């Protein structure tokens, strides 16, 4: 064997052994919270996880794996433990160079006993998975709103797609004869357990089991397929809006015209903004709530204090001890929409929209975070500055 090859092989083996020896036991991490989530929610887990580790008053380590929404629901409904390596978010003290744009760090669990999932996150309506009602001890807590979209390579000249076109493209593939999307090998979709496929197919009235295209397990694989395509005009993929937001420089979103609509809309007001205005007011219809699932008591309250604290932060609910950051700001920065910023709602996957008035609205605060602050929004420090309204997150809200 050549000397250079031997040296390279030895270096590889040394590195592999060192990595194995340095593997961390997940249970040894500070205050671990075990989560199973769809990959669309991973940016939020990373960003909020870093803040939780650095929040010294109540340091919690988010330890997680990603899987399809239906897989996540089944895991917590039936108590399926995690028996494979997981990922965790390190503190600044542990790894000052780490940022949420980097991969989370690995940790190990017992491969036989595993660990119980303490929070499972579905990125769409749980009814879509046809797994029946939750066990009495599992609570379903509505979280932020997740939008989905059709994406194309940057070199594509396509700018919009209608629900009718989507029906024939993804319901019939080549037989649908919709130009330019008739090559099923250039239609990049997700596997049937994924919320991206469930929600998008519901919007175009295609049964998930009938969806045409090349199915990928991860959102990153869809992005890579779009980037690698040598036939941009005929390529199309499905993505979560927040995944697309991180790749806007290299791929484009298509405006979507729903059934019975006159015009096509982006999730945002324009192709270049990040305000999610059209999702919030009902013009853009491909979206669903995230659902946080955890063990609850007879009053519907989470029994795990860490799970309760984490979910309340995601919802923007006051917690004790109070964190040194505004968790809603973190949620909004990930491209998802707090329920308190929505003006429409729906009751099931792909269902009709109806007007919605959140119990504790945060419209002005949301708009302040996405450079879309309306002229009627005023800053405040107390309720008495809001003319009968409420001061939340530094802005006056209607109630």
C-alpha positions, 0 to 999 in steps of 0.5 A: 500500500502506498505510504501516503494512502497508509498515512491517510487511512491511519489519520481517518481511523484515529479521527474516527476512534477519537470521535467515538471515544468523545461521544456524549451520553444524552442523559449526562447533559444539563437538564435534557428535554427529549424531543421528536420533531419534523425537520421544518422545526429544526431551525427553531429548536436550534435557536431557542435551544441555544437561548435555553442553554444560555438562560442560566436561571433555568438551563434546559438542553434540547435533545432531539431527532427529526422524523415525519409528522406522522411518525412523531405522533405515533411515537408519543401516542404509543410510547415508542422510545428513541433508541438511536443517536440524537442531537443536542444544542450546546451552550455558549460556554460549551461551544462558543463557535457554534451557531444555529446555522451549524449542525447540532451536536451528537449524543448517544442513548441506550440502544436497547432501552432508549429514552421516552419522547417528552415532546413530539412536534407535528407540523400540521393537523394530527388528524391528517395522519389517521392515527385516531384520537390521542390517549387521555394522557397526551395533550395537543397544544396548538403552536405557531403557523407553518406555511409551505410552498412550491419552489423552482430553481432560480433559472426557471422562468416560472413564477406561479402555479394554480391549484388546478395545475398542482392537481394534475402535476402531482396527481397525475405526473406525466399523464397530467400533461401540464407544461412545464412540469410533466417529468416525474423525475424532476418533481421533488416531493416528501415522503408520505409521513411528512407534513410538507406533503400532507399539507401541500397535497391537501391544498391541491386536493391530491391524496397523499398516497397518489402524489407523483414525484421523487420522494425525499426524506429531508427538506435539505434533500429537496433543496439540493435536488433543485440546486443540482437540476440541469433542467431548471424549467421542468423542475419543481419541489415542495418546501416549508416556507422557513426552509425556503427563506434560508435559500432565497438566493438560490431558488425561487418560490412560486405564487399560488392561486388556490381553488376559487381564487382570482389571483396567485399569492406568495406567503409574503406580501411580495416575492422579496419580503419576509412579512408572511402577510398573505398567510396571516390574512388568508390570501395564501392558503397552504399552511397549517398549525404546528402541534406540540404533544406532551403528557398532561394531567387531568387539567390538561397541563403538561406534567413535565416542568421542562416541557411546560417551560419550553412549550410556553416559550414557543407560545409566548406565554409568560414563564417563571423564571423569566428568560433574558430574551423575548421568545416570540422574537425567536419564533418569528425570526425562524419564518414561522408565525405565532398564533397570536399574529394570525387573522384567519384560522381553519379547523382541518387540513386544507379546510376553509378559512374563517376570521380569527381574533387571538385571545392575546394578539401580537400583530404589531409586535410581529410586524415590528420584527419583519419590517412591516409595522403598520401606521396604527401600531404604537409603542408602549410600556404599560396598558394605560398608554394604549387607550383601552388596549393592552401593551404586549411586547412593547406595542399596543394591541387592540385587547 
